[in-house]
Amino acid sequence: MAFRVLVADPPWKFNDKLPGPTRGAERNYECMTVEQIRTFPIPKMLPDSILFLWQVASMQQAALDVAEGWGYAVKSEIVWVKRTKTGKPWFGMGRYVRAAHETCLVATRGKAASYVLDHGVRSVFEAKVSGHSVKPDAFYALVEQLVRGPRAEIFARKRRAGWTQFGDQLEPEGK
C-alpha cells in the first residue's frame, strides 16, 4: 500500500546529556543520528503526498535535511502550544528560552495541495502534555481534518483507527 500522508516524530539524538534519571530523550527511547533518520526507509508514498515532520528547536537544519532526504520540500509548519495537565502554560527546557511549544514541519512532494480537505485549518493549536515526546490527539485530528489519506506514521507509539503505524514502541494490537 502507498500512503498520501506520513507523520514522523523521529528519535533525534542530542549532543548533550541532561542530569537526572528520566530527563532527556536517550533515557526514554533509542535515539538516532541525523544521518540514520535521513536514510531511514520510509513507507511507500504516493507521488503526491504530504509529510508532517516533528522537529526539535535545537536541530532545525537537521529537520530540513531529513525532509529533503526523504524527497520532500518544506512548505509550512504547525505549532503546538503546550499546556500543563491543569491548563497552565508549559514551562519546558531550553538553553536560551524555556520551550513552551513544539513545531511540526509540513512538507510536500508532487501536487499534494490538491488533496487538502479544509483550507481553514489553522497552523497553531493548544493541547495538554501527557508524556515525554507524546503528541496530543488534537494533532492527529488536525491532520485528518486537513488532508485525505491513506495515512501512515513512523516512530509511532499508539495505534489509531484509520492509520497504519510503524514503531518499536508501538502498543500491542487491541489496546
Protein Blocks (a to p, Z undefined) as FASTA:
>chain_A
ZZfbdcdddddddfbdcedjkgcjklmbccddfklmmmpccddddfbdcddddddfklmm
mmmmmmmmnopacfbdcddddddfkopacddddfkbccfbdcdddddehjlllmpfblkb
cfbdcdddfbehiacfklmmmmmmmpccddddehiabdcehiacddfkbccehZZ
